[in-house]
Amino acid sequence: MSDTVSPAGTDTASDPVDSVGWLLVETLGARDGLEPTVVAVGNRKRNFAALGRQTPSRHVSSALRDAVRRVVITRQQVVSHVVPKGTPRTMTPRTMLCVPVFSATGDVFGVSAWIGSPDTGPPPREIVGTFEWNAVTGITQHGPGLETDILGIARSADRRTLPEIWKYFTEFDYHDDYTAFVQEVQTASAESGQQFGAEIALTGEDGVARRVHMTVRSSLYGTERKIVGLVHVIADIERPPSAFSREFARAAAAVALDSEQGVGHMILRTGLMLEWLRPPPEPFGRWATEVPEIHPTSAEQYEAARESVMRGSSAGADLVIYLRFAGDVDWLPAHVIVTAVGRPDPSRDSLVSQAIVQVRTSIGIMAW
């Protein structure tokens, strides 16, 4: 659709026509009535910046805000011809192109907006993907482009578990803060629309190293507990931190441990398995790509064990838990060993955040 935006402010001759290229505008809080914000200008990140601070004038900012609303409502591309207010000598018409960035379910999570001269076309759009993580099921849905263009996965899937995604990450800035954010969503203690942003260094399945910026908001309605987000490739202004420690851990897990056990990387506070450093053995093979159901009694014991390790009451925990996968009737006994990575620091009132989890088959009898 196309329209002409009437003047809403005053532009001056000093406002350059091509001062704004592609902007990435997040609309993740639209459901909560939150104003859209800018999270990228070209391949440079912005942290939830106001639209007015990223456009050459109040008039253009107002026109952009209106166009973004239209995109969210219609789920269609919007082309606007912005005619600034002023004398003919200072009139510098602009073309505004706003393209929806869709989620896996067809909602508009963001808008790629270009503002420039009508005489020139826009440059290629930056790479942007979307995702939606369900804190209740532990399943992530990826929108168009995230798997192929960012994670470099040739055969995309509709649903993913965290270990299927996390294995590509080499660095995750503000990881502990994000863990706290995730826990707030899990427990519904976060406000809907709460924001978070972080940079991630990754090496895709295609072997290409990328640095991306993740922009997310919480989405809580009734029993729904989700994190919705945008992921876009950014310029590698600074050299990414060394990924040696994670790569070393993966290599060590592969060569130093016997093949009869799986080895996972867990966040103790949330209980989420981020990555399988060594795939789980049968009959737990499905755990690599699915989130199993844990028997309620086992879940209580498992949570108590994680709490003990997290607070430093013990350096590890050794227990048998019962779990099953979708469609199964019988519960499977799994021998689980949780080992703390690091120690708590009493002087800083800090907790142990991560653990290595070993999973083996077990012979157990359910006594409850």
N, C-alpha and C positions, 0 to 999 in steps of 0.2 A: 504494500500500500504506500501511497505517496501523498504528501500534503505540503502546504506552505505555512510556516509558523509566523504568526503576526508578531510585531515587535513587543518585547516585554521589558526592555531596558535600553541602555545606550552603549553602543560600541564606539570606539574611537579609531582614528586612522592608525594608531600605534598597535592595534590588535592584529597580529599577522594571521592571514587566512590559514596557513598550514602549520600553526603552532601546536595543533593537537593531532596526533595520529590515532592508531587503534587504542582504545581504552577498554579494559575489562571491568565491567560493572557487575558486582554481585547483587543478586536479588533473593538471596537465601532467606532473608527475614520478611519477605513479602506477606507471608501467612500471618506473621505477628504484627503487621502494620509498620514495620521498620523501613526507614528510608534506604534506598539503594546507595552503595558506596563504591568507590573505585579501588580495585585491588591490584591493578597493573596498568602501566603506561608503556605500550610496546612490550619489550621483554624485561622491563624493570618493575619490580614489585612495589606495591603500595599497601599500607596496612589500614584498610577500611577508611580511606580518605574521603572527605566530603566532595561531592561533584563540583561544587563551586571553586574548589582549590585546584582542580585539574583541567579547567576550561578557561579560555581567554577572556571571558566576560560573564556578567550575571545573565545577560540575555541568552547566550549560548548554553549556560548551565541550566536555565529554566527550560529551554527547548529540549535539551537532552533528558532532563527529568521527565518531561511529558512523553517523549518518544519511548523511553524505557518502560513507563507505565503501560503504554499501548502494546508493546511487545509482550509484556507479562500477561496482559488480559487476552490478547488475540492469538498469542503464540505464533506470530508471523513476523517476518522482516518488515521494518518500517524505514521509509526514505523520507526525509524532511528537507525542504529548501528553506534555509534560514536567511531572512532578509533583515539585516541590522537597521536600527533606527539611526538616522543622521542625514546629512546633505548628500546629494549624488556623488560628490567628490570622495566622501569617506565611506560610501556604501561598498562593502566587500562581501558579496553573497557567499554563503557556505552551503555545502551539501552535507547532510548528516545521515549516515547509514547505520542502522541498528539491527544486529543479527542475533536471534535467540540462541542460547547455549542450553541444550536440553538435558534433563536427567534421564535415567533409564526408563522412567515411567511417563515421560513426556512433559513434565513440569519444566518451567523456565527457571533454571538456577542462576543464570547470568545473562548478560548481554554484551556482545562485542560491538563497540561503537566507534565509527570513524567519522571525523569531522575534517573537511578539507575543501579545496577549491573545486567548483563544478567542472573546471577544465581538466582536472587530473583525476585519475581513478585511484582507488585505495590500494595500498601495498598488500601483499599476502597477509592473511590473518595469522596471529600467533596461535600456537598449539594450546588448546584448552580441553580438559576433560572434567567429568563430574562423577560424584559417587554419593551413595546413601547407605550408611551403616546402621543396621538395626541392633540396638543394644540388648534386646530381648532374645533374639534368635542367634546373634553373633554373625549374621550373614551380611555381606556387602553386595550392592548392585552398582555396576559401573555404567555410566552413560556413554554415548557415542564418542569414540576416539581415545578414551583413556587407555584402554588395553593396547590397541594397535600403535597409537602415536606416542604414548608416554611410557608405558611398560614394555613396549616392543613385543607383545605377545601375538603370534601369528593367528592362533586359533582362540578367539575370544569366547567367553562364557557369560551367561546371564547372571550367575551367582558365584561368589567367591567367599572363602573363609580368610581370616587374617593371615594364617601361615602361607597361603597361596600368594599373597601380595607382599608380605613383609620380607620374603626371601630375596626380593630385588633391592631392598634398601641397604645402603652402606652407612649413611649418617642421617640422624633425625634430630634437628635442633629443638631445644626446649622439650625434650622427650618426657622428662618427669612432670613438667607442667601439663603436658597433654594427657598424661596418665591420670592426673588429678581431674582434669576436665572430663575425661571418659567416665571416671567413677561417678562424678556428679550426674552425668546423664544416665548411667546405669541405675542409680538410686533415686532418680527424679528430683534431686536436690538443686539442680541447675534451673535457671530461668530459661524458658523457651526463647530462642533468638540470641542466646549468649554466644559471643564470638571468640575465635581463636585462629591464629595463623602461625605457620612455621615453614622453614625450608627443609627440604629432603634431598639428599644426594642418593642416586640409584644407578644401577646398571641393569638395563632391561634384558629380557630374554634374547633380544637381538644383539646383545653385547655392547650396545651403545650406552655410554655414561651420560647422564643428564642431571641437571640440578633444577628442581621444581619448587614452586611455592604453593603451599596448601592453605586454603581459606575455608573455614568451616563455621557453622552455627549449630546450636542444639535445636531440636524440634520435639517438643513434648506436648502431646494432646491426649487426654484420657490415659489409656494404657500404652500409648505409643511413645517410645523412647528412641530417638534417632539422632545421628549426626549427619548433616548434609553438607556437601562441600564442592569446591572448585579446585582443580589442580592445573597449573599452567607452567610451562617451561620458561625459565628466566635466564638472563645473561649470567655467565660465570664470571662475575666481576672479581671475586676473590677466589683463590684456589680452594677447592673443597677440602675439608679436613681429611686426614688420612683414614682410610677404611681398614687399616691393617688389623686392628683388634677383632673386628667382626669376621673378616676373612680368616684370620687365624683360628678363631673359635669354630668356624665351619669345617676347616681342614682338620683340626684336632678331633672333632667329633666323628669325622669320617674315617680316620685311620687308626685312632687309638682305642676305640671302643668296639666291643664284640657286636656281631650282627643280630644278636638275639634281643636287643633292646632299642627302643626309640629314644631320641634325645631332643627335648624341646626347650625353647626359651620362653619363660613365662614372666608376666608382670604380676607380682604378688598382690598388689592392692586391688586389682580388678579380676585376677584369676584368668586373664586372657592369655592364650597361647599365641605368641607372636610369630614364631617360626619353628619348624622342625629341622634341627641341625642334622638329625639322622631320622629317616622315616620310621614311624611306629611299626612294629612287627604285627603279623597276623595273630589273632583276628581283629586287630585294631587298625588295619590299613586304611580304613575309611576316615579315620581321624585326621589324616593329612589334608583332606578336602571337605570334611563335614564337621559340624559341631555336635558331639554326642550329648545325649541326655544322661545326667548323673542321678542315680537314685537319691531321693530326698535325704535319707539317713547318711549315705556316703557324702552327699554335698555338705552336710553340717560338719562331718569329720574333716573333710578336705579343706573347708573354709577355716576351721580351727587350726589345722596344721599350717596353712599359709599364714595366718595371723601370728602364730608363734614364731615362724621363721622371719617374717617381716619385722617384728618388734625385737628380734635378737634374743628371744627367750631360748631359742635353740638354733643351732647352725644348720639343721636339716630335719626332715620328717620322712618316715618310712611307713607306708600304710597300703592297704588294699581297698580300692574303691570299685563300685559296681556301676557299669554304664551300658548303654545300648544306643544303637543308631536308628534313624528313621525307618520304620517298617519292621523292626525286630520286636520280638516278644520277650525273649530271654535276656536277662542281665548278664554281662560279661565281667568276671573279676579281673582287675588290672592291678598289678603290683607297681606302685608309684613311689619314687624317691625324689623328694624335693630338697635341693641343695642351694643355700644362699650364695649369691654373688656379691661379695663385699660384706661389710659390717655396719651396723648403725653407729652414728656419731652422737653420743649423749650430750656433748657440749653444744650441738646445734639442733638437738631434739629431732634428728633425722632418722628415717627408717630404712631398712633394706628394701630396695625397689624391685630387684630382679632375682630370678632363680633359674637354675638348670633343673629340668624335670626328666628323669629317666623312667621309661615305661616298659614293663616286661609282662609276659603272660603270667597268670597265677592260677592256682587251684584253691578255690575258696568255697565255703558253704555259707549262704546267706542265713544269718541267725535272727533276722527280723523280718 
